[in-house]
Amino acid sequence: MSLFDAFKYDGLRVVVVGAATGMGNAVARLVQDAGATVVAMDRADFELEGATIIRVDLADKASIEAAVGQCGGRVDALFSCAGVADGTPGIERINFIGHRHMIKEMIGAGMLGRGSAIGLISSAGGLGWDRAALPELLDFLKIEDFDEAAAWCHANGKADYRWSKQAVNTYVAHEAFELLKLGIRINAILPGPTDTPLAQANAATWLGFGTDYRAETGVAPSTPLEQAYPLVFLCSPAAAAITGITVVSDAGYFSSGLTESFPPATGITNYLSGRM
Ligand SMILES: NC(=O)c1ccc[n+]([C@@H]2O[C@H](COP(=O)([O-])OP(=O)(O)OC[C@H]3O[C@@H](n4cnc5c(N)ncnc54)[C@H](O)[C@@H]3O)[C@@H](O)[C@H]2O)c1
């Protein structure tokens, strides 16, 4: 035993949802390297050496339940990484409701238990959850049924990226208390522009965001692995004191906007964080 063992995943069984590409794929490879056995889930066809692959469509309740059944067994860490951009049918289910359903199913089946951890991926669109939108978001979270929650989003003009990510942030904060009583932690990261297939498909808006900040600071968009590092830390035993938090992993862009140390980011930061 060494003090650093708490950062490792030796002997742990990990499920990564959205493991075919991007950040989920980086998480799966990183935890394998850290010692974990990996169950890798995605809607897409893919291969990951050494991992068990399970097909799942997060937009489909029955598919989620089948995937959880196929996985079975103890899960020490669940990484809920899959996500899509505006314009994808089912976005409200894929980005939030489906992940929540899988978490609920795994807890109900006793797969996620004491000592386990959950990690999700939010987005800049999720900022501002804790301001004006909070009462409505908390009311939305009370709709626990998969189909009813999706129907509510469609009926209320909320079947979109921003709402789905604000729901993720609110869910992470709200669930921490009840989950901790079960010995489970839940956290998320909120990445800045990250070079993945999803970002490349929306390059002008996703990778164009913050170009001026990166030019002045001399940094590049994140790699998927650079985002996997904090998420893997959050689900490791080393993060025992951390739950209910969405970590902003954006290389300092929003902090610099908020404090006006980089004024060009101030307007968008205030807008996204609900300060104007
Ligand atoms: N790339 C960025 O700049 C950026 C920034 C902030 C947040 N994010 C978020 O990061 C998360 C991961 O995205 P990424 O950039 O790594 O993209 P990505 O497209 O590489 O990865 C997303 C994965 O989700 C899977 N997926 C999509 N729909 C699915 C479904 N219905 N069921 C199961 N799996 C499904 C895809 O097949 C893919 O493997 C997303 O939630 C995204 O919103 C990305």
The ligand as an SDF file (V2000), in Angstrom:
LIG
                    3D

 44 48  0  0  0  0  0  0  0  0999 V2000
  -16.2830   18.3270  -27.2240 N   0  0  0  0  0  0  0  0  0  0  0  0
  -16.5490   19.4450  -26.5820 C   0  0  0  0  0  0  0  0  0  0  0  0
  -16.0320   20.5190  -26.9060 O   0  0  0  0  0  0  0  0  0  0  0  0
  -17.5020   19.4040  -25.4140 C   0  0  0  0  0  0  0  0  0  0  0  0
  -17.5550   20.5160  -24.5650 C   0  0  0  0  0  0  0  0  0  0  0  0
  -18.4180   20.4770  -23.4760 C   0  0  0  0  0  0  0  0  0  0  0  0
  -19.1630   19.3500  -23.2370 C   0  0  0  0  0  0  0  0  0  0  0  0
  -19.1030   18.2740  -24.0730 N   0  0  0  0  0  0  0  0  0  0  0  0
  -19.8960   17.0930  -23.7370 C   0  0  0  0  0  0  0  0  0  0  0  0
  -19.0480   15.9760  -23.6240 O   0  0  0  0  0  0  0  0  0  0  0  0
  -19.8010   14.7850  -23.8040 C   0  0  0  0  0  0  0  0  0  0  0  0
  -19.0090   13.8330  -24.6600 C   0  0  0  0  0  0  0  0  0  0  0  0
  -18.9200   14.3510  -25.9530 O   0  0  0  0  0  0  0  0  0  0  0  0
  -17.6350   14.2600  -26.8860 P   0  0  0  0  0  0  0  0  0  0  0  0
  -17.2760   15.6320  -27.2250 O   0  0  0  0  0  0  0  0  0  0  0  0
  -16.6360   13.3480  -26.2750 O   0  0  0  0  0  0  0  0  0  0  0  0
  -18.3040   13.6450  -28.2040 O   0  0  0  0  0  0  0  0  0  0  0  0
  -18.2730   12.2500  -28.9470 P   0  0  0  0  0  0  0  0  0  0  0  0
  -19.2950   12.3290  -30.0180 O   0  0  0  0  0  0  0  0  0  0  0  0
  -16.8870   11.8880  -29.3270 O   0  0  0  0  0  0  0  0  0  0  0  0
  -18.7490   11.2190  -27.8360 O   0  0  0  0  0  0  0  0  0  0  0  0
  -20.0860   11.0240  -27.5080 C   0  0  0  0  0  0  0  0  0  0  0  0
  -20.3840    9.5360  -27.4880 C   0  0  0  0  0  0  0  0  0  0  0  0
  -21.7670    9.3810  -27.1540 O   0  0  0  0  0  0  0  0  0  0  0  0
  -22.2910    8.3470  -27.9690 C   0  0  0  0  0  0  0  0  0  0  0  0
  -23.7310    8.4820  -28.1100 N   0  0  0  0  0  0  0  0  0  0  0  0
  -24.4030    9.4270  -28.8100 C   0  0  0  0  0  0  0  0  0  0  0  0
  -25.7200    9.1800  -28.7550 N   0  0  0  0  0  0  0  0  0  0  0  0
  -25.8910    8.0730  -27.9890 C   0  0  0  0  0  0  0  0  0  0  0  0
  -27.0180    7.3290  -27.5760 C   0  0  0  0  0  0  0  0  0  0  0  0
  -28.2570    7.6440  -27.9700 N   0  0  0  0  0  0  0  0  0  0  0  0
  -26.8330    6.2650  -26.7780 N   0  0  0  0  0  0  0  0  0  0  0  0
  -25.5800    5.8990  -26.4120 C   0  0  0  0  0  0  0  0  0  0  0  0
  -24.4760    6.5430  -26.7830 N   0  0  0  0  0  0  0  0  0  0  0  0
  -24.6270    7.6310  -27.5650 C   0  0  0  0  0  0  0  0  0  0  0  0
  -21.5670    8.5240  -29.3040 C   0  0  0  0  0  0  0  0  0  0  0  0
  -21.6660    7.3630  -30.1120 O   0  0  0  0  0  0  0  0  0  0  0  0
  -20.1590    8.8420  -28.8420 C   0  0  0  0  0  0  0  0  0  0  0  0
  -19.3920    7.6740  -28.6670 O   0  0  0  0  0  0  0  0  0  0  0  0
  -21.1300   15.2270  -24.3830 C   0  0  0  0  0  0  0  0  0  0  0  0
  -22.1180   15.1330  -23.3760 O   0  0  0  0  0  0  0  0  0  0  0  0
  -20.9090   16.6790  -24.7670 C   0  0  0  0  0  0  0  0  0  0  0  0
  -22.0730   17.4290  -24.6500 O   0  0  0  0  0  0  0  0  0  0  0  0
  -18.2880   18.2850  -25.1560 C   0  0  0  0  0  0  0  0  0  0  0  0
  1  2  1  0
  2  3  2  0
  2  4  1  0
  4  5  1  0
  4 44  2  0
  5  6  2  0
  6  7  1  0
  7  8  2  0
  8  9  1  0
  8 44  1  0
  9 10  1  0
  9 42  1  0
 10 11  1  0
 11 12  1  0
 11 40  1  0
 12 13  1  0
 13 14  1  0
 14 15  2  0
 14 16  1  0
 14 17  1  0
 17 18  1  0
 18 19  2  0
 18 20  1  0
 18 21  1  0
 21 22  1  0
 22 23  1  0
 23 24  1  0
 23 38  1  0
 24 25  1  0
 25 26  1  0
 25 36  1  0
 26 27  1  0
 26 35  1  0
 27 28  2  0
 28 29  1  0
 29 30  1  0
 29 35  2  0
 30 31  1  0
 30 32  2  0
 32 33  1  0
 33 34  2  0
 34 35  1  0
 36 37  1  0
 36 38  1  0
 38 39  1  0
 40 41  1  0
 40 42  1  0
 42 43  1  0
M  CHG  2   8   1  16  -1
M  END
$$$$
